Amino acid sequence: MGVFERFLSVWVALAITLGVATGHVFPGLFEGIAAFTWAQVNLIVAVFIWAMIYPMMVQVDFATLRDVRKQPRGLLLTLVINWMVKPFTMAALGWLFFRVVFADWVAPETANEYIAGMILLGVAPCTAMVFVWSHLTKGNPSYTLAQVSVNDIIMIFAFAPLASLLLGLSEVTVPWETLLLSVTLYVVLPLIAGILTRHHLLKSGPARLEVWLAHSKPTTILGLLATVALLFGLQADRILENPGAIGLIAVPLIIQSYGIFFIAYGAARAMKLPHDIAAPAGLIGTSNFFELAVAVAISLFGLTSGAALVTVVGVLVEVPVMLSLVAFANRTRHWFPSTTAVEMA
């Protein structure tokens, strides 16, 4: 493990501090960056996320995708957690904290909006950052691609009905531009670039590919740090002006994140899945598709609503929480059989 990965938590903490400080001191700069948005997707953030994902897509070997059929339980676990567990636990925690635990500190109208924001995060499982978390746990890149791809297909059909059901609204309009643009930017285009790059490198032999992958590792980490700094910079004033509300919102989101991970990770252990499938399966359900959640929250409740604030706090909470879960998954690798052992069984 290189110096970037070994001290990743330190670099992320510095990136968060730098982002908040820079966003507060130079708000005009970040207002300009925020203007580079199309269909609620910030194109500058998209560039940094693309930098993270592209090297991991080069690792994808399509010849190994057939191995997904040998381990269908990992894919099934991902789908059950994302669509039959996570949305309902998120809604339940939102109601518990903002209707009961924090009822004395949050007005009823605001509580409704906070709960709505949590629900929108709950029905929007992650598309992009999953590849980063999988990479950091040495997850199977081809299997992770299959998990994300199937997830995206289901999201097209399930997002609006689930959101409508849990929000109690007769109709939730899906911002198709946001959904399709995000999937294109974060999955389709990096995958195409990865396939072409892998094909080109393999012309010079497998050793050339291994050298390229080794040299590309810092790009992934630097892309992550740049993304974190930019996201925190864009929300700097919101963080500094309303830390109490952000703290209240963060509590149920953190509980949800750890709870969903340990449910999925524990189930994967009980199912005796190999670690390179179990770790991404646990992390996919924990992470969120924040662009989609933010876009829907703004369209339904407004830019300054409590629902929009919750979706933004979801972004801020996610990175530190996910890093801690990545560290836990790496420390517990010995709990799971190796891929080779599973294939021989």
N, C-alpha and C positions, 0 to 999 in steps of 0.2 A: 504494500500500500504506500503510495507516494505521500509527499509532505502535504499536498493539497487535501487529500482525502483524510489523512491522519488528524489534521487539525481543522476539519471542516466546520465544526461547531463554533470555533473561534472566529473563522473567517465570516461565517454567517452573522454572528453577533456584531462584528465590526461593520458588515454591510448594512445591517439594520440601523445601527447608530449613525453611520454616514448618510444613509438615505433620509432619515428623519431630520438630522441636522441640516443637510443640504436643502431639503424641501422647505424647511422653515426659513432659512436664510435667503434662499433664492426662489421664492414662490413663482415668479414670472417664468423662470426656466422650465419648471415642471408644468405650468399652465400651457406652455408651448408644446411640451411633449404630450400632454393629455389631449391636445387638439389633433394629433395624428391618429385619429380613430375612424374606423369604418365598421358599421354594423356592431357597435359597442365593443369591438376588438381593437385594443391599442396596438398599432403596427410596430411601434418601437419595442414594446414588451414582446411582441411576436418574434421579432428578430432575435432577441436574446434567448427566448425559449427554443427557437429553431436551432440556435448554436448548441444548445444543450442536447437536443434530441438527435440531430444529424449524425454525430459519431456513433451513437447507439444503433441507429438504423443500418449502419454499415456492418454491424455484427450479425444482423439477421440473415440466417442461411435458410432460404426457402425450401431446401431439400429436407430440413428437419421439421418443417411444419406438419408433415405427416405424423410426427411423433405425438402431436396433440391428441390423435385418436387413441394412442396408447394410455394417455392420462386424461380422459374426459372428466374425471371427478374434480380436477383443479378448476376447469372452466365452469363446471356446474356450481361449485362452491362460490366462485366469483359472482355468478349471476344471482344465486339465492341471496347472498349478503347484500348485493347492490340494489335488488329490486323487491325483495320480500322481507328484508329486515331493516336496513338502514333508513329508508324513508319514514317508517313507522316509529322507530326509536327516536329519530330526530324530532318528529312532531310531538311525541310523548314528553321528551325532555324539555322542549320549548314550553309546553303547557305547564309542566311541573315547576319550572323555575320562574317563569314570568307571570303565572297565575297563582302560585302558592309561595314558593321560597322568597322571591323578590317582589311580591305583591305590594309591599309597603313602600318600595322605592321606585316603582314604575307605574305610571298612569295606565288605566285599562286600555285606552286607545293605542298607546305606545306599545303596550304588551302584545296586543293583537298583531301589530306590525313586526315586532321582534319574532314572534312565533312564525309569522308568514315567511320571514327571511330565512329562518332555520329550515322550514319545510322546503323552500326552493333550493337550498344547499343540499338537503337530503335526497332530493330527486334528481340531482345533477352529478353523477359520479364522474371522476376525473378522466380526461383524455390525454393531456400532454405530460404533466409532471410525473405520471406513473412510470414513464420510461426512465426518468432520473432515479427514482427510488428503487426501481428494479435493478438498475445498473449498480447502484451503491450496495445492494445486497447480493450481487453476483447472480441475479435472477436470469432465467433462460430468456434471452431476447426474443426468440421466435415465438415462444409460448406467450410471453407478455404481449406481443403484437396481436396474437389471436384473441387474448382476453380483452384487449382494448377494442379491437375491431368488432367483435360480437357485441360488446357493451354499447358501442356507438350505434349499431344497427337497432338494438332494442330501444335505446334512448329516443330514436326518431319516432317510435310508435308509443312508447310508454310515458314519456315525460309529461305531456299535456294531460292525459287522463289521470295520472297519479297526482299531479299538482292540483288539478281541479278537485279531486276527491278530498285531499287533505286540507286544502285551503277553504273548501266549502263554497267554491265559486262555480258558476254554471259553465264558464268557458275561460280557459287560459290560452291566450294567443302565444304560440311558440314563435320566437324571432328566428325564422328559418335562416336568414342571412347570417346571423351570429353563429348558429349551430353549424351550418355548412362551411362557412368561412373558417371557423376554428378547426374543424375536422380536416379541412383541406390544408391549412397552414401547419397544423401540428402532427398530422399523421400521413396524409397522402403525399405531399410534396417532399418532406424529409425521407419518406420511404422510397420514393422514386429516385431521389438523389443518392440515397444509400445503396440501392440496388446497382445503379450505374457505377458508383465509386467502387463498390466491392468487385464488380465484374472487371473493371479496369485494373485494379490492384492484383487480382488473381491471375491476370495475364502474365505477371512477373513472378508468380509463385506464391504459395501460402505464407512464406517468410515475409514477403513485402507487405502483405495484409497485416500481419502481426505487428510489424514495425510501425505501420501507419496508425493502428489502433492504440498502441502504446503512446505515441506522440500526441494523439488527439485527446487523451484523458484530461489534460488541463483545460481544454476548450469547454468541455462539459461543466467542469466546476466553475470556471470563470463566467460562463453563461448563467449558471445558477446564481452566483453572487451578484452579477449585474442585474438580473431580474429582481432579486430580493431588494437591492438598494433602490431600484426604480419604483417598485410597488410601494415601499415604505415612504419614499420621497413624494409620490403622488398623493399620499394620504397623511402627510406630516401634520398639517394644521388640524385635521380631524382628530388625530391621535392626541395632540397636545391640548386641544381645546376641550375635549370631552373624555378624559381618561376614565372617569367613573363609569359612564355608560359602556365604554369599550370593555372595561373590566368585568361588568355584569354579564355582558354578552359572551365574553370569552369563556366563562365558567362552564355553561352547558355544552359549548362547542368542544372544549377540551375533553370533557367527560365522554361526549359522543365519540370523539376521535379514538381515544384509548379503548373505549368499550367495544366499538366495532372491530378494531384491530384484534383485540384479544379473543373475541368471539370467532372471527375468521381464522386466526392463527391457531387457536386451540382446536377448532374443527379440523384444520389441515393436519395437525399433529395426530389427532384421533384417527384420521383417514390414512395416516402413514404416507402422506405425499412427500416427494423429495423437496429439499429446502429451496431449490431454485424455482419451484412452482409455488410452494407454500408462502414464501415471503412476499412475492408480488401479489398473490391472492389476498393476503391480509392488508397490504398497503393500498390496493386499488379501492377497496371499499372505504378506506379512511380518508382518502384524498377527494377533492371536489372540483368540478368543472366550473370555476368561478366566473368566467366570462358569461356563460349562459345564465347562471343564477343572478348575477348583477344586472344583466340586460332585462330579464323578466321582472325583477324587483322594481327597476326604474319604470318600465312600461306600465306595470300594474299599480304601483303605489307612489311613484314620483322620485326624483333625484335626491331630495332631502328627507325621504321617509326613513322610518326605523327599519323597514325591511331592507332597503338598500344599504343602510349602515351595517346590518348583520352580515350581509353577503361580503362586504368589504372586510369586516373583522374576520370572517372566515378565511380570507386570503392571508391576513396578518398572523393568525394563529397557526395556520397550516404548516408553514415551513419549519419553525422550531419543533413542533410536535412530531412532524414526520421524521426529522433528523434523529430525535430521541428513539423513535420506533425502529428506524434503520439500524441504529446502534444496538438496540435490544435484539433485533432479528439476527444480526451478525454474531452477537455473543451466544445465541442459542442455536447456532447451526447444528450442533451435535445432537440436538433433540430429534432430528429428522434423518431418515435414511438418505444416502447419496443417490443421485440419478442412476448411477451404474447398478447399485444394489437393487433398485426398484425394477430396472430393466431385466435383471437376471432372475427376479422372483417369479 
